[in-house]
Amino acid sequence: MSDFSSIVNNADVYYREAFQRNIGLISKEEQDKLRRCRVAIAGVGGVGGFHLINLVRMGVGKFTIADMDSYEPPNIQRQCGAFVNTLGKNKAETMAEMALSINPYLDIKVFSESVSEDNINGFLSEADIFLDGIDFFSIEARRVIFRKVQEKGIYAVTAGPLGFGSAMLIFSPKGMGFDEYFDINDSMPYLEKIVAFGVGLAPAALHLSYLNLDSVDLKSKKGPSLVSACNLCSAIATTEVLNILLERKKSLSVPHYFQFDPYGKKMKAGYLTWGNRHPFQRIKRWYLLRKFSR
């Protein structure tokens, strides 16, 4: 460390040296802009933890992260902050330490509780974009956050691990809202909401050709998930976050969707007319709701 102390102890020098290999794909001006940007990430477990680390290494300089959960043994197989020595520790606090070990000059705010109506304004304060890392089954938390994100006029990106692949949706502050796209409302029971979310997240359903649906238990909120898929989610989502923050290409927000499955060697980008109210989507929702209601 002593050989590099003159670099590590100077914020500007460290930033320039640590992220110099980004230049060429990101311009120096864009790198400076990323250093000033704040990304809010709710949930830093399986997918969200990789979101944080990837964006730190891309040179984003400010974060607000939230997670109320602590690491447990089942997290070991896919969550980048899960180690034997972090079992029992809060995920948000652990991931903040990991992020600071990469860039000690980060401006990082940590919420070691879930995001709710009571603290959401503080969580989204000064955020330039919201990145969704919330557990698949926490549908009400998503509804609260996505509603407030749109109200504040910022973009939201969500990517979910599905089988060996990933599906991604982008929500523009001027486009369809979360409830409108997924066709969800307060009167619906939980099971109907979560089925609607799963079907709307991946209209192409590329993973269903090999996924054993019997391994998915919506009532107990459990299902299979691989680390490779979590990594892929983050690669796709953080690339789009950079695109939005740097104002490069126009982002195709919902009802546009994107799904990539490396196992099936398939990719699908499409436009879902009427969102989850599309007739084919309604049929899929009916079938899955019937199956999981047994």
N, C-alpha and C positions, 0 to 999 in steps of 0.2 A: 504494500500500500504506500510506503514512504516514497517509492519511485514515482508515484502518480499523485502525490499529495498536492502539488502545485496545480494540477488539473482539477482534481476532485474538490478542492477547497475554494474554487472560483466558479460561481454559478454560470456565468456567461461562457467561460472557457469549457467547463464541463459539458454544457449543453451542446456547444459546437462540436466538441470531440466525440461525445457519446452518440450523436445522431447524424454524423457526417455521411454515413453510408445510405441514408435516406435520400440524399441529394442526387438528383438525376431522375428520380421518380417523383420527388417533391422538390420544388424550387426552394431556394434560401428564403425568399419572401413568404412562401407558403409555410415553411417550417417555423418561421417566426410567428406567423398567424396561429398555427396550431399550439404554440407555446402559450398563447394568450386565451385559448378557448377553454371553456368548461363543459365537460360531459357529465350528465347525471345518469347513474346506473343503479337501478333498483334490482337487488338480487345479485350477489357476487359468488354464487356457488358454481354449479356445473358450467353453464354458458357464460354467466356474468363475470366470473373470475377470469376467464380467458379474454373477455371483452376488455376488462381493465388492464391486464398485462400487455395485451397487444397494442392498445392505444398509448400506454406509457412508453412502450418501445418505439412507437411511431412519432413520439415527441409531443403529444398533447400534454399541456402543462397544468391543467386544473381539473379536478374531479369532485363530484359529490356522490358518495356511495352509501347504500343502505342494505342491511340484512340483519334480521333478528335471530337467525338460526346459528347454532354451533355445530362444529364438525362431528360426525358420527362415523363408525366403521363403514356403512354402506356408501359413504361419499368418496372413499378411497379410490374406487375404480374410474372416476371421471372428473373429479374436481381438483383444479390445479393448486388449491391451497390446502388440500387434505393430505396430511402426513401423520405418522404415528404421534409425533410431538405436537400436533395441533388439534388432536381429538379433544373435544370438550371446549375448545376456544371459539369465540365469536367469529363468524366468517368475515364480516366487514372489517373488524379490527385487524384480523390476520392478513387479509388482502391489502389493507393499507400499509402494513409493515413491509409486505413483499414489494409493493409498488415503490415505496420509499427507498428500498434497497437497490432499486434500479435507477431511480432519479430522486436523490435526497432533497431536491429543491421543489418538489411538487407542492402545489396548493391543493390539499385534499381534505375534504370535510367528511366525517364519518358519522353515520346514523346507525347505531347498533340496535335499532328497533325497526319494526316494519313501517312503511310509509302509509299514512292514514290521512283522513280529512284534517286532523289536528296539526300535523307537521308538514303537510305537502307543500305549502308555500315556502317554507324554509328549505325543504329538500330541492325544490326547483329554482330557488333564488339564484339569479345570474347564470343559469344554465343556457347554453347555446343549442343543446340538443339532448333528447332523452333516448337512452338505450335500454331496452327491456331485457332483464335477466331474471325475471320473476319465475318462480316455479310454475310449471304448466298448469297445475290444478288450482292456482290462486286466482280465479277469474274475477272475483270482486275487487281485489287489490288492483288488478289491471284496469278495470273499468274506472275506478277512482282516478288513477294516475293518468290514463290516456285522455280522460275528459278534461282534466286540469291542464295537461300539456297543450291540448288544442286551444283551450281558453287563453293560454299565455302566448300563443302564436309561435310555437317552436315545433320542429319536426320530431317524430318518434320513429324508431326502427326496432322491429322485433324479428328474431330468427329463432326457430325452434328445431331441436334435434329430432328427426323422424327416421327411425331405422338407422341406416348407415349414412343418411344424408341430412339435408337441411332445407327448410322452407323459409323465405323471407318476405316480409311485408313492410312497406313504408307508408307512414301516415303524415300527410301534409296538413299544416294548420288551416289551409284553405280548401281541403278536400273532404272526403267522407270521414266521419268520425268512427271510433272503435265500435260503438253499439250499432251504428247504422250499417257498417260493413258486415259485421258478424250477425246482424239481425238478432240482437239480444235486448231484452227489456227486463224490468224489475219483477214482472209477474211470473217469469219463467222459473221453474225449479232448477236447483243446482245442476242436476244431471243433464238437463236440456241445454243449459248454458255451456257446459264444458264440452258437450258433443258439438255444439255449434262452433265453438272456438276451434276445436281440432279439425273439423271439416273445412272451415273457412281459412285456416292457416295454410293448408296445402290442398287447394282444389284439384291439383293434378294427381294427388294420392299415389305417387310413385313407389312409396314404401309398402303399400298394402299387398303387393304381389308376394312378399316373403315374410311380412310381420305376422307373428302368431298373436291374434287378437285375444286369445285366452290368457295371455300374459299381462294384459292390461286390465286393471281393476279400478274403475273410475270411482266406485263408492269408497274404497279404502285409500284412494289417491296414490296408486302405485303403478309403475309401468317401466319397461326396459329403456335404457339409455346408454349409449357408448361414448367413450371419451373422444373417439375420432369424429363422431358427429358433432359433439360440443365444440371441438376445434374448428370444424368446417363452418358451423354457425358463426363463430366469431370471425373467421377469415372473411366471410361474405358480408356480415353486418358492419364490421369495423371499416372495411373498404368503402362501404356506402356512407358511413359516418364521415370519413375523410372527404368523400365526394361532395357531400352536403356542406360541410364546414368550409371547404375551399371553393365552393360555388363553381364547380367544374361543369359536369354534364347535368342536364335536367333529370331529376329523380322521378321515376315513374311510381307514383303513389297508388294506393288502393283506389279502385278495384283491380289494378295491375298486381300480379303476383309472380313469384319466382321460386322454383324448386330444383334442386340438384341432388342426384343420387349416384354417387360413385360406384356403388355395388352393382346397380342395374345399368350403369353407363348411360344414364338418361338425364336430360335437362329439359325443363319446361318453363317458359316465360309466357304468361298470357294475360288476358283481360277478362275479368269475371263480371259480365253485365249484371247489374242489380246486386252485386255482392253475394252474400249468402242467401239472398232471396231467389237466386236463380233456380229454376225448376230442378235441374240436376242436383244442385246442392241440397234442396229440400228432400229429394229422394234419399240421398246419402245420409242425411241427418235422421230421417225416419227409420232407415234400416239400422243404423248404429244405435239409436236410442232404444229401439226394440230389443236389440241384442244385449245391450248393457243393462237393461231393466230387468232381465230375468233373474 
